[in-house]
Amino acid sequence: MSTIYGIFYRDGSPVGREEAEGMHRTFSWWEPDEARYLLRENLFLGQATLRITPESRYEHLPLERDGYLIAADARIDNREALAPLLDLPRRPLAEIGDSEFILAAYRKWGRECADRLLGDFAFVIWDPQKRELFCARDYIGVRPFYYYLDEKVFIFGSELKSLIRHPRVPTEIREASVANYAVNLHFTDTRHTFFRRVYKLEGGCTLTLSADKTESHRYWHPRNIRRKRSGDFEFYKERLRSLLEEAVKARLRTEAPVASHLSGGLDSSPITVLAAREMKRRDPAYRMPVYAWISAPTPEDDPFHNEWYYPRLVAEREGLDLHFTEIDFPEILRWLEESDIPSETGYALYYESKIRRDLKRRGVRVMISGWGGDEFISNHGYAVRCELFYRGKWGALIRKTRERLRHLAPESPGKTLLKILYHHLFVPSMPRAAYCHLPRIRCHDPDTTPFHPRFAALVEKESARRQHVFCRYYSCFLSDDMLRVWKNGHIQSRLNYWSQEAIPAGIEYHYPLLDRRLVELALEIPAEHYLGGGEDRFLYRRAIGDLLPPEILFGIHKEEKKRGEVAEKLLKRLISEIEGDRTVIGEVMGKYIRRPFTGEKEEERRRYLTILSSHLQRYI
């Protein structure tokens, strides 16, 4: 990704050349293809550009046009639809960069332009007529945007650790954010950061600033998409497949090598197949590199375990260059030393750190990821049965329940039926306050006794409003379930963090399953289409049916225990070494924790808080 950055003195004070140069150096540390800036009295705009699209060769950003200034980290996917509507430069479209489309859209539609754009973007435009700075971010927040704001100055940038190095930006830790991380074991706040006065522009939002006013506006919200009560299955199947192909192809608009994640699951596998076939259409000799988050099997391992067998099936069928990923203690230690403040947790961090270095060595600039599918277009449909019940579609409910029983337990359906009734009807119908107290429901609320009282109060407050995003049986309507996932912020957390970590590798992560059109389709599809034939993800499975071998399409749910076991052992050793040097975590950790944790889940909480503290300690 490219990084954009700038300073706007709202009180009219000039931006000094030394201040501008300092910020420019701080944000362009990663050897971009080009780094430039514009300095205009009280406004400084800079950009360190990574060239991804063919058209980006003709862009030199920031751009000035008729007094308008723009810095943009963007890939616009609906260029052909926009072109006849906009006043673009008189050049072939192949020589017009995406920033020109954005600027022309702003000049035509003003603040509404962000809602007209498809793709991943974060941009800033200076409007010389209104004397305003307009900022916007794509609908879900694939491209990052951080800022500091007070009465006098607005300072922004794509990279958090570079932004907080500006001398005017305070680095006081926001304890409520640490509490959020402690409760959820990843950072789910979509607006705040770990620093008190540093914020994120949320996905689907714009921000307009002038000398005397600040206006924020949300242009996209999942509540604005109405789910259809009924609709033709074949229509939605064909629509899903068509949009999936468009989403993948749009993210391959590059002349650079492309790679993909490949776990062998229902999200990464079909987009990998579509991407590989498109790349081979362009170059029949191209073997797309694909990466699995697990080491190669040893002679003692079962080669038919899904973590090895499924990726190999896809790779052999499509002629892909499959790489299993080895991680060891030096690798995880290197991740700790080189990574930014981690807003998420889990084994993916350590595997992906090594993968990024290999991508850089190969000259890969686009990494395709299946992240976000489970939450929207390939949703498991756990809320569907409850929704059918409350909408009075009892015939469909009975039919789909019978199909599930035949699929799971044809010999002894009674016990399975009770489980379905309990988890899919009774549990989601209960009041939210009762949820964590129900039998067989585990919420893992934190034990607050190890924390200092003031911090414990913050943890309890955060725990009370927790979304329980990974609890399958929480919602009674599918739209509510998807809204809960979106509000929880774990998707946005990964998008932000991976964008940060991709900067030194010179790559961009592209997420076809988070294409706005696919997400809006997921919010529109009649709920009953998510289940069928005894299977979950029914419509999605049928739409991708010809892309995958039957072992994956109709196989057991993918298990990922082995990759996690390796990472867990290394993490425990890492924590032991960190805690051996109190200077690494002392001041931060000591503010929150007063006694040891007990229990397996609480020990996991301690480990991740230790890692977070070691990062935050660098900035205080």
N, C-alpha and C positions, 0 to 999 in steps of 0.2 A: 504494500500500500504506500501511497504518498503521504507525507505529513504536511499539514497546513498549520499556520501559527500567525499570531499578530497581537498588536496593541492598539487600543483606541482610547485616547484621553478625551473623556466626555466633557471635561471642563475647558477644552481648547488648548491645553498645554502641548507644546510640540514634543514629538518623540525624538529623543537625542540620537545622533548617529551611533554613538557608542552603545546605547541601550539596544538599538536595532541590530547592530552587528553581533552583540553578545547573544541575543535570542536566536539569531540566524545560525550562529555556530552551534548552539545547544541543540537545535532541532535537526540540523543536517549532518549529525555526527556519523551517520550510518552508510556513507558512500552512495548517495542517490545518483541517478543518471544526470540530474540537473538540479541546481539549487539557486533560487533567485529571490529577490524581494523588491518591494516598492515602498518608498517612504514619501508620504505626503502630509506635511505639517503634523497634525495630531493623530495621524493614522499610519500604521506600519503593517503591511501584509507580506508574509513569506510563504514559500513552498519548497519542499524537497521532493522531487518528483521521481517516481518509479514508473517507467514506461511499460505498460501492459498491452494496451490495445494498439492496433496498427495506426489509428488516427492520432495517437498520442505523440507520434514523431513530429507532428506539425504544431504541437502545443508548446508554448513557453509561458509557464505560470509562475507567479500571478500574471494575469492578463489585464490590460487597460484598453477600454473601448468607449469612446465618446464620454470620457470622464468617469465611467463605471469601472470599478475594479473587482476582480474575482479571483479567489483562490479556491481550488476544488480538488478534493480527493474523491473521484467519482468514476463509475461505469454506468452509462445510461443505456437501457435496453430497448426503449421504444423510439429510437432515432427515426426510423422510417415513417412511423405514424406522426411524429412531431414535425418532421421537415417541411411538409406543405403548409403548416400552420404558423411557422415562425419566419421572422426576417433574419435569415442567416447570411453569412458572407458569401459572395458570389464565387464560390469554388466548388469543385466536386465534393460530394458528401464524404468520400474517402479521405479527404484532406481537411475535414473540419472536426476538431476535437470535441469531446463531450462538454467541456467547459463553455464552448460557444453555444451549445444547445441550452445549457442551464441559464446562461446570461440572457439569451434571446427569450427564453420562457419567462424569466423574471420581468423583462421589459414589456412583455405582452400581458401577463397575468398578475404581476406583482406578487404579493405574499402567497397567493394561491398556487404559485408555480410548483411548489414541492409536491403537491397532491397530483400533479399532472405527469410527474416523472416516475418511470419504472427503473429499478436498478438499485445499486448500492452507492450511497453518496453522503458526503458531509461537505458543505461549502459555505463561503462567506462572500457577500456582495456589498460593496459600497455604492449607495445610491446618491449621486452628486446633487440631484434636484431636491430630494427630501432631506439630505444630510443625515442619512440613516445607515446603519450597518445591519444587514439582514443575514441571519444564520439559519441553516436548515440541515436536517439529518434524515436519512431514509426511514421508511415506515417502521422498521423494527430495530434499527441501530447497528447495522453491520459495520459501518465505518465510525470510528470513535470521534468524540468531540468533548473536550474538557474546557472549563473556563473558571476564571476568578472575576468577581464583579463587586465594585463598591461605587460610591457616589462620584468618584473622580475618574476611574479607569476600568476598562474591560480588557482582560488578557486571556487569550484562548490558545488552544493547541490540540493536536491529534494525539499527543503522547503525554501521559500524566507525569512521568518521572522527569521529563524535560520541562514541563510547565512549572512544576514546583521549584525548579532551580532559579526561576526569575526572582530577583531580590524583593519585589513587592508582594509576592504570593506567600502568605503565611503557611507554615507547616504544622500547626497545632493539630494533634490527632483528634478525630471525632469519635468519641467513645461509643456512641450509639451504633456506629458502623462496625466497630470491633465486636459489639454485642450481637449484631446481625450475623456476622461471620461465625461467632461462637455457637449460635443457635442452629444455623442452617448448614454449617460446615462448608459454605461457600458464600460469597457476598451477593445478596439478591436485591439490594437497593438500586433502583434504576436512575435515581436523581443525584444522590450524594456519593462522595468518595470517602476514603479513610482520612481526609483532611477537612477541617471544619468549614472552611469557606471556599473550597474548590468543588465544583459541581460538574455533572454530566448533562449535556443537552440530551433529553430523552429521545429515543426513536419515535418517529411520527410527529415531531414537534418542530416549530420554528421559534426563533428569538429575534426581536427587532429592538435595536438600541439607538437612541439619539442623545443629545446633550441633557435632556430633562425627562426622558421617559424610557421605560423598559416594558415591552409587551411580549408575552409568550402565548403561543397558540398551538393546540393539538389538532392536526389535520387528519390523523388516522387513529381509529379505535376499533377493536373487534366488535364492540356492541353495535356498531353501525352496519354490520353485515347480518342480514336476517336469514336464519336457517329455513329452508323450504320444508313444508310439512309433507310433501310428496313430490315425486318426480321420476322420470324414466331411468331405470338402472343403466341401460345401454348408453343413453345420452351422457350420463355422468362418467361412465367408464371411458368413453371415447374422449370426452373433454379433459379428464384427468391425464390420460396418456398424451394427448396433444400438448397440453401445457407443460407436462414433465419434459417432453422432448424440446420444447421451446426454451424452458428454463435452463436446461443443460447446455444447449447450443449457444444461448446468450452469454454464458459464462466461459465459453471457449473462444471468445472474440480476442484472440491474441496470436502473435507470431512466435511466441516463446514456447518452450516445452511445457507440457501439462502433466501433472501426476494426480493420484487420487488415493484416498483411504479405501481400504477393502477389508472389512471385518467378516464378510460372508453373510451378513444379515440382510434384511429386506429393505433397508434404507441405502446403505453404501453400495450394495451390489448392482441394482438396476441403473443408478446414475453413473457408476463406473463403466458398465457395459455400453450405455449410450454415449458417454464421452469417448471411450476407446474406439468405438465404431466411427464416430465423427472424425477423430484424429487420423484413423487409418484411411478414411475416405480422402483426406487431404494428402496423406503420405502413407502408401501401403506398407512401407518398411518400418513405420514407427511402432515400437513396442512400448506402450505407456507404462511407466513405473507405477506400481501400486504398493501400498504399505499396510501391514497388519501390526497392531499393538501387541505383539507377543513374540518371544524368541522362537527360533526354529526348534522343532521337536527333537528330543534326544532319543537314543535307542530304547530308553525305558518308557517313553511316552507313547500313548495310543495315537497313531497318525490319523485315525478316523474321528478323533474328537473334533467337534465342530469348529473350534478356534483355529485349527490347522486345515481340516478337510474342506470346509466351505470356501475359504479364500482360494485354495488350490483348485477346486472345481471350476470356479469362475475364471481364474487366471489361465488354466489350461484350455478351457473352451474358447476364450477370446484372444489367446496369444499375448498375454500380459507379462510384464516383467515384475514378478512378485518378490517382495522383500519382507521377511520377518525381521523384527527389530530386537536386537540384544541390548539390554541395559545392565549396568553393573554399578558398583558404588562410586567409582570416579565420575561416572555419567550423572548420577543423581546429585553428587556434590557440585559438579559443574553447573547443573541446572540451578541450584540454590544460589551460586555466586553470580550467575549471569542474568537470571530472570528478573522481571519487574515484580512489583507487589502482586502476589497471587490473589485474584478475586474468586478463584474456584479451587477445588481440591480433586484428588483422585489420580489414578495411575496414568491417565492420558497425558498429564503434564510432562512426565519423565520420558515416556516413549516419544512424544511429539518433539521434545527438545532435540533429541538425536536425529529424528527424521528431518527436521528443518535444516540441519547442517548438511545432510546428504542432498537435499533438494538444492541448496545453494551450490554445492560442488557440481551438480549436474546441470546447472543453469536453468532449473525449473522456476517459473515465476507464478504459476497458478496451481493451487492445490484444491482439488474438488473434495468436498466433505458432505456426508449425509446427515450432518447435525440438524436437528429440528424436525425431522420427519415424524417421529413418535408422537410429538406433541400436537401435530396438526394433520397433515394430509394422510399419514399412515397411522393415525391414532388407533389404539386398540379397541376403542368403543366400550370402555367399562361402564359408562353412564347410560348406554343405549337401552338396556332392559328397563331401568327405572323410568326413563323418559317415555318409553312405549306404554308403561303402566299408567303414568299420570296423564298421558294424552288420550287414554281410553282405547289404545290400539292393542287390545288384549289378544286378538287373534294372531297378530304378528308376534306378540310376546310369547305366546304358547308355542307357536311354530318354531321360533328361533331357539327357544329353550329346549324343545325336543331334539332339534338338530344338534345342539351342543351336547346333550346327553348321549346321543348316538355316537357322536364323534369322540367323546372322552371316556365314557363308561357304559358301553353297550351291554355288559354283563350285569352290572350292579348300579343302576342309575339313582337309587334312592338317596344315598349319602351325598352324591354330587349335586342332586337337586336341592337338598337342604343348604349346601354351601352356596349355590347360586342365589337362592332366595334370601339367604342371610346377607351375603356380601353385595349383591346387586340391587336388592330392593329395601331390605330392612336398614342396613347401615347408612346408606346415603339419605334415607328419609328422616334420620334422627337429627335433633337440633345440633348445631355446630359445637355448642359447649359440651355436649355429651360424647362427641366423636372419640376422643382419646381415652375415654373410660369404658368403651365397649369391648366385649371379649374378642380376642384374636386380632385386635387392632393395636399396632405398635407405633407410637408417635415419636419416641425417643426424645422427649423433652429433657433438656439438660438439668443435671444436678447443680444447683447454684451454691451449695455450701462451700466449695473450694474458692469461690470468688470473694473479693472484698465487698462489703455490704452495698456500697454505692453502685458498683458495677453489677452486682447481682440483681439489683432492682432494674437495671437496663436490660439485662438478660431475660428476666421474667416478663417485662413489658414486650420485648421482641417475640418471645415464645408465645405470648397470648394472641398475637396477630399473625402468627405464622400461617402460611398458605397450605402446608402439608402437600407440596406439589408431587411428591413421589408416593403418596397414599392413593392407591388405585380406586378406592370405593368412596370417594369424598363427595361427588356431585351427582345430582339426580337428572341433570340435563346436559347433553353433550356440549352445547354452546357455553354453559357455565363452567364446564370442566376445562375447555380450551381457554376461556377468559381467565380462569384461575392460574393456569400455566403461564399465560402471558404476563399477568400481574406479578407473579412470583419473582420474575427477574432472572431465573437461572439461565435462560437462553441468552439474554442480553449480557449476562456476566461472562459467559464463554466468548461471545462475539467480541466484547471489549478486550478481554485478556489475550485471546489469540491474535488479534490485530496488533496489540503491543508487541507480543513476542515475535511476530513475523517480520518486524521492521529490519532488524539486523541481517536476516536471511534474504531480504529482498524478494519476498513472495507475498501473494495475496491469497487468502482463503475465500473460496466461492462456495455458496450454499444453495444449490438448486432447490432443495425441498423447503427453503424459506423464501422462495420467490413470492412476491406479494400476490400474484395471481393464483398461485397454488394454495396459499394460506387462506385467501378469501374464498376460494372454492371449497376448501375444507370446512369453513364456517357456514357455507351455504348448503352443502350436500344433505339430503334428508338423513336423519340419524339412523334409520333402519338399514341403510345401505352399508353401514360399517360392519354389520354382522351378517353372516349367511353361510349355509352349508355346514354349520357347526364350527366355523372359523371366525376369528376376529380379523380385522383389517381386510374385510372381504372385498370391497370395491377395489382397493389398492392392489390386492393380490391378482385380481382379474385383469386390471389394467396393465400390469407388468408381466403377465403370465408367460409370454413368449420370450422374455429376456433371460430367464433364470432356469437352471435345472430343477427338476421336481423335488430333489432332496432339500433344496433351500426354500423353494416356494411353498411346499407343504410339509416341511420337516418340523422337528421339535423347535421350541423357542431356543434361540442361541444362548449358550452359557458363556460367561467370561471370567470364570473363577481363576483359571491358571495365570493369566496375565496379571490379575490383581494380587495373587499370592507372591509372585516375584517382586513386584513393586513394594508390597507391604513389608517384606523382610528388609529391603534396602532402606525404606523409610524409617524403620525402627532404629537401624544403625545410625542413620543420619541424625535423628533426634538425639541419640545418646551423645554424639560428638558435639552437636550444637550446645546442649545443656552442660557439657563439660567446660565450655568457655562462657562464663556469665556475662562477659562484656558484650557478647553478641545479642543477647536478649534481655539483659538485666533490667534496664530502666522501664521498658515497655511491659514486660511480663510481670514485673514486680508491682505495677500499678493495678493489676487486675486479679492476680491469683495469690492466695495466702496459704493454701494447704494442698497436699497431693490429691489427685483424682483417683477414684476407685471404679472398677468395672470396665469391661471391654470397650463399650461405647464412649465412656468418659475419657478413657485413655486415648482413643482416637481423637477426641475433641482437643485434648491436651497437645497431641502431636501437631495438629494443624495450627493451633494457636501459637505454638513454638515457632513454626515456620513463618507465620505472619509477623510475629514479633521480631524475628531476625531481619525481616525486610524493613519494617517500620523504623527499627533502630537506626537505620542508615540516614534517616531524614530529620531526626530530632537533635 
